[in-house]
Amino acid sequence: MTYEEEMDAGHSCMAQRNWPGAYHHFRNAHDLGHAVRSHHLAAHRAAVRVAARSGRPDRLLYQLVFLGVASLTSWNSDTTSATPAYPPNFAHTLGSANWELKLTRDRSH
């Protein structure tokens, strides 16, 4: 799926109040849109909305922190560029690991 398709699927899940599904699609959109600052930040903002609506304060705090980090470290503002938004760094690596951890934990409940 493309970034746009993942975002659309996430919004569709939100409309159905399917919070785990929405979070999953926004996580995929995050990965696909990472190279474009506006896409990267939109995926984080969508995940913040899911976390707030699903009543998960842990996830909300996590997403707010990473939205702040992404806002400060995403340098590429050209939405048509295929170049990375910022060099790989520890925050990005940690963020990817935490997305996986959260999704795995959600499936076990």
N, C-alpha and C positions, 0 to 999 in steps of 0.2 A: 504494500500500500504506500501511497505517497503521503507527504506531510499533510496536505490538505484533506485527504481521505481519512487519515487518522484523527485529525481535529474534528472533522464532521462526524465521525463515528463516536468520538468522545462526547460531543454535544448531544448527539442522539441518545446516548446512554444517560446523560444527565437529565434529559427531558423525561426519561422513563424511571428516573431515580435509581438507576443502576450504578451506584457509586464505585464499586470495584471495577466494573467494565469501563467506566469513564476514566478512572485513574490509569488503567492499563493503556487505553488509547492515547491519553495525553502523554504518558511516559514514552510510548512509541513515537509520537509526534515530536517530543523533546529530542529524542535521539536523531530523528530524520532532519529536524530543523536546526540542529545545533550550529551549523555553519552560517546561518543567517540570523543576525541579532534579533530582528523583529519576530521571527518565528520562534527562536529560543525563548524569548521573554513571554510570548503569547502562550506557549505550552506551560511555562511555570505559572502564569496568571490563571490559566484554566485549572491547573492542579490545585492552586490555592482555593479557588471557588468550590471544587469538589470536596476538598478537605473541610472547608467551613460548613458546607451543606450536609456533609455526612456525619457531622458530630465527632470528628476525630481531632482533638486538640493536639495530639502528638504529631500527626501528619500536617496539620495546619502550621504549627511552629516550624517544622522541618522545611516545608515549602516556602514559608515567608523568609527564612534564613537564606535558602538557596536562591530565591528570587532576588534578594538583596545582593548576594554574591554575584549572581549572573548580571545584574544591572551594573555593577561596578567593574566587572572584568570582561564583559562582551564589548569588544572594541569596534567590530565591523558593523557599520550602520547601513551598508549598501545591501538592500534586499534582493538584488539580482546577482550578487557575487557568490561564487562557489568556494571562496577562500574561507578558511576557518575563522570563526568569530574571535577566537583568542587562542594562544598557544595552549596545548595540553598542560594541565596543572593538577596539583593535588586536590583542589576543591572539585574539579570535574570528575576525577577518578573516584573520590569519595561519594560524590553525588550519584554516580552510576551504580556503585555498590549498594548504596542505601535504597535506591529505587527497587533493586532486585530483592533486597532484604524485606522491604515493606510488602512487596507483592507476594513473596513467599509466605510471610507471616499472615497476610490476609487470607490466603487460600487455606490455611490450616485451621481457621475458625469456622 
